[in-house]
C-alpha cells in the first residue's frame, strides 16, 4: 500500500469517527477480531533507506487527551 492510499483512508476514518488509536493484528486474525483494544499499540513510524535501521522517526510525542471510542487496525501478513 502506498502512503497516499493510507493517508486517504486515515483521513476518511478521522472525518467519520474522529481521531483514534491505531493498532495492528496479523491477517490470520482478520475474521476473528471482535474488539480493537487488544491490537498492538506500541507503534512507531519510520522512514528506512537502504535498510539502514533504525531509520528516521517521524513521530511526535503528543500526549493522549482522552481515550477515543474507536480503534483503527492495520492487518499485516
N, C-alpha and C positions, 0 to 999 in steps of 0.2 A: 504494500500500500504506500502510496506517495504521501508526503507530508501535507500537500494541498488537499488531498482527499480526507485525511484525518482531520485537518483543520475545519473543513466544511462540515463534516459530521459532528465535530465538537461544537461548532457554532450553532448548528440546528438543535442539538441537545440542550445547550445553555439557553437558547431562546425559548424552548418549550418547557424546560424543567428548572432552569436556574443553574447556578454553579454547583458542582458536586464533586465528591471524591472520585478517584479513578483507581481501579484495581485490575488485576489480571488473573485469569484462570487458564488452565490447559484446555485445548479444544476438545480433549476427551471428555471433559466435564460439561460441555456446552448445552446438553439437553437435560442435565441434572441440577443445574444451578437454580435454586429457589430464592436465594437472598444474596445480594451482592456484598453483604457485610463481611463475608468470610474470604473475600478476594485478597490477594497480596497487595498491600498498600505502600510498602516501602519502595517506591519507585523513584527513579531519577531519570532525567532526560539529558543525554549527552550526544555530542557530535563526534564521531570517530573517523579519522582519516588514516588510511593505510594501516589499519589495525593497530594503531598506537593507543594503548589503553593508559589511563582511564578515559581519555577524551576530554572535550571541553564541556563543562556543565553549563546549561542554560537555565537551571532552576534558580528561582529567587526565594530566599527564606521569607515566607509570608505566613504569619500565624493564622490558624483557622479561627474564625469568629464564632460560628455556630455549626453544629452538625447538620449537614444537608439531609433531606429526606431520600434522595436518590443516590445511586452509585453507578457510575459509568464503568463498563467492564470491557477489556480487550481480551480476546482469546488468542493464544499462541499455539502453534503446532510444531 
